[in-house]
Amino acid sequence: MKLVLQRVSEASVTIDGEVKAAIDSGYLILLGITHEDNETDIDWLTSKIKGLRIFTDDKGAMNLSLAEVDGQVLVISQFTLYASTKKGNRPSFLEAARPDQANTLYELFVDTLSRKLDKNIATGSFGADMKVKLVNDGPVTLIIDSKKRV
């Protein structure tokens, strides 16, 4: 699994002209799933997300966790994170998991993160054409890959 995590002051996802979900301060997570991913990847990533300290304390240092600032989370499925652009001009998505496997793992990721953070997680709709808006706070953007743990 690979994700792009952005610290945001607000974010929302719109589908067919209607806002499906919106959050205030917290994380916008774009989640990509490859065919090799499993529950071990989910457990590692969700623990990493829970422990991150990327919110600013009163001294201006990134030292606070999501829980400490009572932040919210919006998770969006993003198969294009596994695009290969090695050959030609049209990306290949062969490394992305098939939709049925990816959706199962996406839902498990959201459920696991919700349980670990003890809060509801806002989501888009898997496979939908989504319009995502965000205000990146900082900007702070992290790329985390469960296959690159060391």
C-alpha positions as CSV (number, residue, x, y, z in Angstrom):
1,M,0.0,0.0,0.0
2,K,1.1,3.5,-0.8
3,L,-0.5,6.6,0.5
4,V,-0.2,10.4,0.2
5,L,-1.1,12.0,3.5
6,Q,-1.7,15.7,3.6
7,R,-2.2,17.8,6.7
8,V,-5.2,20.0,5.8
9,S,-7.1,22.8,7.4
10,E,-10.1,21.5,5.4
11,A,-10.9,19.0,2.7
12,S,-13.9,17.6,0.8
13,V,-14.9,15.2,-1.8
14,T,-17.7,15.8,-4.3
15,I,-19.4,13.1,-6.4
16,D,-21.9,13.9,-9.2
17,G,-22.1,17.5,-8.0
18,E,-22.9,16.6,-4.3
19,V,-20.5,16.9,-1.4
20,K,-20.1,13.3,-0.1
21,A,-17.9,14.1,2.8
22,A,-16.0,17.1,4.3
23,I,-13.6,17.6,7.1
24,D,-12.0,20.4,9.0
25,S,-8.4,20.2,10.3
26,G,-6.8,16.8,10.0
27,Y,-5.6,14.4,7.3
28,L,-6.5,13.9,3.7
29,I,-5.3,10.4,2.8
30,L,-5.1,9.2,-0.8
31,L,-4.7,5.5,-0.7
32,G,-3.3,3.2,-3.4
33,I,-3.5,-0.5,-3.2
34,T,-1.4,-3.0,-5.2
35,H,-2.1,-6.7,-5.7
36,E,0.6,-7.7,-3.1
37,D,-1.1,-5.9,-0.2
38,N,-2.7,-7.6,2.7
39,E,-3.8,-7.0,6.3
40,T,-0.2,-6.7,7.5
41,D,0.2,-3.6,5.3
42,I,-3.0,-2.2,6.7
43,D,-2.0,-2.8,10.3
44,W,1.4,-1.2,9.8
45,L,0.1,1.9,7.9
46,T,-2.7,2.6,10.3
47,S,-0.4,2.4,13.3
48,K,2.0,4.7,11.5
49,I,-0.8,7.2,10.8
50,K,-2.0,7.1,14.4
51,G,1.5,7.8,15.8
52,L,2.5,10.6,13.4
53,R,3.2,13.9,15.1
54,I,2.9,16.5,12.3
55,F,0.7,19.1,13.9
56,T,2.3,22.2,15.3
57,D,2.6,22.8,19.0
58,D,2.6,26.2,20.8
59,K,6.4,26.5,20.1
60,G,5.9,26.0,16.3
61,A,7.4,22.5,16.2
62,M,5.6,19.6,14.5
63,N,5.1,17.7,17.7
64,L,1.4,16.9,18.1
65,S,-0.6,13.8,16.8
66,L,-4.0,13.8,15.2
67,A,-5.6,12.7,18.5
68,E,-3.9,15.6,20.4
69,V,-5.5,18.2,18.0
70,D,-8.8,16.3,17.7
71,G,-8.3,16.1,13.9
72,Q,-10.5,14.5,11.4
73,V,-9.6,12.1,8.5
74,L,-10.8,11.9,4.9
75,V,-9.7,8.8,2.9
76,I,-9.9,8.6,-0.9
77,S,-9.1,5.5,-3.0
78,Q,-6.4,6.4,-5.5
79,F,-5.3,3.6,-7.8
80,T,-3.2,6.0,-9.9
81,L,-0.6,6.0,-7.1
82,Y,0.6,2.7,-8.7
83,A,0.9,4.2,-12.2
84,S,4.0,3.3,-14.1
85,T,5.3,6.0,-16.5
86,K,8.5,4.1,-17.6
87,K,7.4,3.6,-21.2
88,G,5.5,5.9,-23.5
89,N,3.2,8.7,-22.5
90,R,0.2,6.7,-21.3
91,P,0.5,5.4,-17.7
92,S,0.2,1.7,-17.0
93,F,-1.8,0.6,-14.0
94,L,-0.8,-3.0,-14.0
95,E,0.6,-2.7,-10.4
96,A,-2.7,-1.5,-9.0
97,A,-4.9,-4.1,-7.4
98,R,-8.0,-5.4,-9.2
99,P,-11.1,-3.5,-8.1
100,D,-12.6,-6.3,-6.1
101,Q,-9.4,-6.9,-4.1
102,A,-8.7,-3.2,-3.8
103,N,-12.2,-2.3,-2.5
104,T,-12.1,-5.0,0.1
105,L,-8.7,-3.8,1.4
106,Y,-9.8,-0.1,1.2
107,E,-12.8,-0.8,3.4
108,L,-10.7,-2.8,5.8
109,F,-8.1,0.1,5.9
110,V,-10.9,2.6,6.7
111,D,-12.4,0.3,9.4
112,T,-9.0,-0.4,11.0
113,L,-8.0,3.3,11.0
114,S,-11.4,4.2,12.5
115,R,-10.9,1.6,15.3
116,K,-7.3,2.6,16.1
117,L,-8.1,6.4,16.1
118,D,-11.5,5.8,17.8
119,K,-13.2,8.2,15.4
120,N,-15.4,8.1,12.3
121,I,-13.5,8.3,9.0
122,A,-14.9,10.3,6.1
123,T,-14.6,8.7,2.7
124,G,-15.2,9.1,-0.9
125,S,-16.9,6.3,-2.9
126,F,-14.6,3.6,-4.2
127,G,-14.3,3.7,-8.0
128,A,-16.3,6.8,-8.4
129,D,-15.3,9.9,-10.4
130,M,-14.5,12.2,-7.5
131,K,-13.6,15.9,-7.2
132,V,-11.3,16.4,-4.2
133,K,-10.8,19.9,-2.7
134,L,-8.3,20.6,0.0
135,V,-6.4,23.4,1.8
136,N,-2.9,21.9,2.5
137,D,-1.8,23.2,5.9
138,G,1.9,24.0,5.9
139,P,2.1,22.6,3.3
140,V,2.8,19.2,4.9
141,T,2.6,16.2,2.5
142,L,4.0,12.8,3.3
143,I,4.3,9.7,1.0
144,I,4.2,6.5,3.0
145,D,4.8,3.1,1.4
146,S,4.1,-0.1,3.4
147,K,6.7,-1.9,1.4
148,K,9.4,0.5,2.4
149,R,9.3,0.1,6.2
150,V,13.1,0.1,6.7
